[in-house]
Amino acid sequence: MVPGYRTIAKFRKDNWKALKAANREFVLVVRELGLVGGEVVAIDGAFFDGNASKASIKTQRKLAKRLAEIDREIEAYGATLEANDRAEAAPAPAGRDGGGGDGEDVTQKVAALMAKRANVQADLARLEESGERQLSQMDADARLLSKNGQVVAGYNVQIAVDDKHKLIVASEVVNDGNGQLHEMAKAAKDALGVETLTALADTGYYNGNALKACEEDGIVAYVPQAKRTARLQAQDRMSHEEFAYEATANVYRCPAGKLLSPTEGRKINGGRSEIRYVSRKADCDACALRARCLSAKTPTRTVYRWEHEAVLERHRARMTDAKAQMRRRAELAEHPFGTLKCRAGYRHFLVRGFDKVRGEWSLMALCHNFTRVLSILGLDRFMAYLAKRRPNWTILLVTVLAVIVDRLQTCRPRLRAKIRPAFDCALQSGRKKFLPSLEAKPIAMEQAARWVSLRSTHPTTVVPAKAGTHNHREWLWRTQAVAAEHITNACG
């Protein structure tokens, strides 16, 4: 019997919170096993295609462009109708019939264009009313995400990976391209149950407010700042970085040694309150560096300082010698995504909507952590731990293990040939070691019977080499469905 895709989709929709809870529970398990360091995490994100096409997602710019095109077409047809009217009004030459077939056809086309125009205007009104920037027809939560010139119609998956064994300790699915530095670092800190944490991220996560929030929550962030003064340097112009701040006097000193004093009032820039520092016009007029500092029509130099700039100064001081941390970040954060995409062929979501997508990702993250734990500990040690922690989980986890390992390794025959004998040996050992103590427990024996049934009704299937095909998607559905069923039984 093959699980129906509608049943699986409904399961994910109704139980996505439980699946996320299962992820958190498994993090507690790896904490008890000592498989997480709890000191350093790397944060990264990846765009995954959703179950929607790029054409099905409309932006305000696209809608406005389409509206303009429709208006031009309507004007062109209007001119055609006027030409037909003039032709009909003129006396027809002898022997020719002045039929109006073409005019009727144009009228129908204009009516169709007017209907399209009304639909586009309705979409624009929906965008304005909702405050969103994009409108998706197929998947209401999918968005167009752009990175390095590539556009994806889908979701942004954010993860926090522990430094010790590259296990995912926190994850989230969002539909915007912004970094989630503080949110992911805080989630990882809570999951690990530590007082302080070091978070490593790439340039895309640099944000002053996020760094401030991390500092307030006991998180030491290492995030490189994008270099945005290259154009000024190429023009031999001075950037604001060349102006030194003197905290005791609360002034800036320019490269020529003159002072820039604070003014009253504040400037709100991107949610940040900034203080304005301005130089004296007399100093700038007599300065030998004026040509490199100001344009011909600008009388004075202005520098803006965030009211919490001290946070950024402490961060810049940390980043002066952070090359090792940045190399470590790449090693940690890229590992889970590479494993899931290259080994499991998991590159796009199979369901639609935030709830179902988050449930699907929770299953994949759990499977990644589960296989990593088995690779680190081995089956015997993991089974022994489960027997101590909760005995009736032992047979149940063997069931899930059998399904996941079989299906993940079928696409790698050589690797499967190496793993299968060791797995069978460990499985038999686990039976001999744990079954006698579980014979008196009906739940455990029922799970054992279900395991035997599962092995007979779900034989190993060959996964196509090309991910994204129909058979490959069906394989993913089956694997996740069977794992989800038994995880739910365990939690129950």
N, C-alpha and C positions, 0 to 999 in steps of 0.2 A: 504494500500500500504506500502510495506517495502522498505526502501532505499537500493539500491544496493551497495555491498561492493566496487565495482570499483569506483562508484561515490564518496563514502566517502574517499577512498584513494586518488583520484584525488583532492578532495577538500582540504585535508590536505597538499598534496604536493604543491598546488598552493597558499595556503593561510596561510602557517605556520608563516610568518612574521606578518600577520594581527592578528593571534591568540595570538602571543606574545604581540602585541600592545594592544589587548583586556585585557590581564593580567595586563599590566602596567596601563591601564586606570582604571581597577578595584582597583588597589592599590591607585590611586588618590581618588577614591570613598571612600575607607575605611579611608584614611587620612582625608577627609572632615568630615566623621562621627566620627572622634576621636577614631578609633578602633586600631590604632597603636601607640606605645609609641615613637618610633623613637630614642630610646637611646641604646637598647641592642638587638642584633640579635644572634641567634645560627646557626652555619653552619654545615651541615652534608651531607653525600652522601649515596646512596644505589645503589646496582647493580640490574638491571632489565633484565630479559631474553629478548633477541631479537627474531625476527622471523628467526632464523638460528640455526642449530645444531652445536655442538662442533666439530663434524667431518668435517664440511664444512669450518672450519677456520684452516688454515695451518700456522705454524710458520717455521722459517728457520731451527730450530732444527728438527722438524718433517720431513720436506722435505729432509734434509740431511740424516736422519735415513732411510727414505723410499728409497732414492737413493742407499744407501749402501745395503739394502735388495735386491733391484732389481739386483744390480751388482752380488751379491752372487748367486742369482737364475740363472742369465745368465751364470755364470761360471759353475754351476752345470749342466745345460743343455748342455753347451759346452763339458764338460767331457763326458756326455752321447752320444753326437753326435760322438765324437772321438771313443768311445767304439763301437758304431754301425758301423763306418767306418772300424775299425779293424776287426769286425766280418764279414762284407761283403767281405773284402779282403781275409779272410781265406777261404780255400776250404770247402764247405758245406758237412756234413756227408751224406752218402748214404741214400736216402729215405726222406731227409728233404729239405724243400723249403727255400731258403735264401731271403724271401720277405723283402721289405723295408718299410712296413707300419708304424712301430714304429718310424723310422727315420723321416718320413714326419710329423708325429704328433709332434715330438720334435721341428722340424724346425718351425712349425706354432706357438708353444708356445714361442719360442725364439723371433720370429717376434713381437708377442703381447707384450712381455716384453720390447723389444726395443722401441716400441711405447709409453709404459708407462714411460720409462726412459726419452724419449724426452719431454713428458708433464711435468714431475717433474723438469727437467732442465729448461724448459721454465718458470715454476712458480718461481724457484729460481732466474732466471734472472729478472723477473718482480719485485720481492722483492728488489733486489739489485738496480735496476734502480729507483724505487720509494722512496727508503730510509725507507720504512715501515718495521716493524718487523713481521707483520702478514698479511696474504692474505685470504680474505673471499670470498667464491664463491657464497653463497646464498644472503647475505646482505653485500654489499661492505664496509659498515661503521661499522658493528658489530665487536667486538673484544673479545678475551678470557681474562676475568678479574678474578683475583684470590684474595681471601681474607679469611684468617683463614683456609686455606687448601681446600676451596670450589672454584670451577671454574665455571664461568658463561659465556655463549656466548651471549653477549648483550651490554648494555650501562651502563654508570655511571651517575646517576641523582644527581645533586647538588642543594641544596636549602638553602635559608636563611630565618629563621623564626623569626618574631618579638616577643619580650618578653611579650607584653601586652595581646594579645588574640591568640597567636600561629597561626597567619596568615602568609602565604608564601608571602614574599615581593620581592623575586628574585629567579630565578631558571634557570638552564641550563642543557643540556644533552651533555656529552662528551663521548669519547670512550677509555679513559685511566684511570688507577687506581690512578693517582696522585691527591692530594688534590688541590682545587682551592680556597685557602684562600683569597688571595688579590682580585682575580677576583669577587668572590661572595660577599665579604664585600664591595667592591667598587660599585657593582651593587645595593646592598641593600641601601647603603648610597645615591646613586643618586635617587633611587626610593622613598626613604623617604624624600628627600630634606632637609637633615640636614648637619650641618658643621662638627660635630664630631660624632663618633659612636663607641660603644664597641662591639667587635666580639668575640664569644666564639666558640671554635672548639676542636676536640679531637686530640690525639697524631699524627694521620696520616697526619695532616695538618702542622706539625712543619717544617718550612723551613726558613733559615736565610734571603734569598732574599725576600720571601713573607712578613716576619715580617718587614723588612726595607721598602718595598713598602707601607705597611699598615700605618706605622708611618709617612711616607711622605704625605699620603693622609688624615691624621687626624683620623685614625682608631686605636683604642687601642685594641690590640689582646691579648687574653688569650688562650694559647695553651700549654698543658703540653709536656715536652720533654721526649722522650723515654730514658729509663735507659740503657746505653750501656757499663757500667763499671762493671757489675756484675761478669763477668768472671775474671777480674783483681782482684776484691775484694776477690773472692773465693780463688784466688792463693796468697793472701796477697801481691799483687803488687800495685804500685802507679799509679794512673791515672792522666791525665793532669789536672783534676779538683782540685787536691791538690796543684797545683802551683798557687800562688797569683800574680796578675798583679799589678804593681805599676805605675800608670799613669804619675806621675810627672817625674820619671826617665826613663819611657818607658822600663822597664825591668820586668822579671818574677823572683820571689823568690821561691826557692824550699823548701820542708819541713825541710831541714837541714840548711836553712838560706843563701844558696849561690845564686848568681845571674845568670840569663840566659839573654844574651844580644842579640839584634837584629842583623841580618846579612843583607848584601846588596842583592838586587834582590827580586823577588816575586815568589810564587808558585801558579799556577792556579789549583784549586781543585773544580770541579763541577761548573765552572763558577764564582767561588769566588777567589779573589786575597788575598793570605795569606802571612803574614810576618813570617819569620823563626827565632826563638829564640834558642840559643845554649849555653850550659854550658861550663865551662873550664875543660879540661881533668885532670888537676892537682887537681881541687876540687873534681871531681868524683872519682879519684883513691884513695883519702884519706878519702872518705865519708863512715861513718858507715852504711848508708842506701843504699849503692850501690846495694846490692843483691836484694833489693825490687824494685829498680828503673831501673836497666839496666841488660841486658843479659851479659854473659861472654865476648862476642866478640864486644859489643858496647862500644865505648870509651866515648861518651858524651850523654847527654840527650837533646832532641830536642822537642820544643813545637811550634805549629803553631797557629797563631792568625789571624783571619779575619780582614781585614782593617776596617770593620764596626762592630767590636765586641762590641762596646758600645751599639748598638741596642739590642744585645742579653743579655747584662748585665742588661739593664733596664727591659727587659722582664723577666729575671730570678728573679729580685727583685719584680716584680709584682706577680709572681707565688708563692712566698713564703707563701702567705696567700690567696690563690684563691680556696680553697675547696668549698666554697659556690657557686662560679661562675661555677665550673665544675659540681656540682650537678644540677644547674639550666640549664646548657647546655643539659644534658641528658633529662631533663623534656621537654624542648622545641623542640629539633631537632628530637627526636624520634616520636613525636606525629603525624605529618602529614603522615609519611611513614606507621606508624602502622594503622592509620585510613584508608588509601587508600588500604593497603594490606589486612587487616582483615575485614573491613566492606564492601568495594566495590569489594574485591577479585581481585584487580588489581595488578598483579605480573609480567606481561610480556607485551611487546609491540606487537601490532597486525600488524604493517606495517614495511616496510623496508626502510632504507636510512635515513640520518640525517634530511633532511627537513621534511619528513612525521613523523618521530619519535618525533621531536621537536614539531610539530603541535599537535600530540596526547597528549604529556605530557602537553602542554599548556592548552588543554581542561581539563585534569584531575586536574591540579593545580587550574584552574579557578573554577571548580565545587567544589573543596575542600574549597576554600575561600568563595564561594557563600553560601554553606550550613553552614559554620561557622558563617557568618554574620547573616543569618536568625536565627540561634540558639541563637546568642547573643542579637540581637535587637528585634526579632519577626517580623512577616510579616507586621503588621500595621505600625510600625515605619519606616520600610524600604520602604514601599509603599509611605508613606507620604513624605519621603525624595526624592524619585524619582519624585513624582508629582511636587515638588518644583524645582528640578534640571532640569528635562526635562519631561514635562507631557506626551508626547506620548510614553514614555518608560514604563509607568505604566502597561498597558494591555499587552505589549510585555513581560515584566519580569514575569507577572503572567503565561504566556504561558510556558516560560522556567522553571519556578518554578514547575508548575504542572507536567511537564515531568520528571524533575530530581528527585523531591521528591517521585513521584509514583514509579519510577524504582529503586531508591536506597533503598526504604523501603519495597519493596515487599519481599525481602529476610529476613525480620525481621517482621513477622506477628504481634507479640505483640506490638513492637514499632510502627508499622504502625497504629494499632488500636488506639493507644494513640494520634498519630499526626494527623490522618486523620480528626477527628471531628473539632479540632482546626483550621486546615488548611482550611476546607470548610467554617467554620464560618468567618475566616478572609477574605477568598476570596469573600464571599457574601458582607461583610462589605466594601471591597475595591470596589466592583462593584457599590454599592449604593453611595459611597463617591466620586468616580472619574469618573464614566461613564457620569453623566450629563454634566460635564465640557468638555467632550471629544466628545460629540455627533456631534458637528459641525466640527470635524477634520476627514477627510476621512481616513487618515493613521491609526489613532487610532482605528476607527470602523472596518477597514479592519483587523487589528490585532485581534480585539475581535472576529470577524467572524472566523478567522483562529484558534483562541483558541478553539471555539466550535467544529470546524471540527476536530481539533487535538484530543480533548477528545473523540470523537466518533470513530476516525479511528486508535487510538493508545491505545487500552485497556491495562490494567495492566497485565503483564505476570509474571509467577512465575520463579524465578531465581534458577537454580540448586544449591544445597548446595556445590557441588564440583566445585571450580573455575578451569578454563582452559578447560572445556568441550565445545563441539561445540555449545550447546544452550547458555552457559554462554558467549562465545565470541560473538555470534550473539546479545545477549542482550546488551553487551558493545557497539557494533557497532551501534545499534539502538539509544541507549541513547545519545551517543556522536554526532551522525548524526543529530538528531532532535535539540539538544541544539546548535550545530554549525550552523544549518540553521537559527535559530531565532536570534542568536547573530549576524550573518552576516547581517540579515535584519535590526537589530537595528543600527549597525554601518553605514549602508547605509542610 
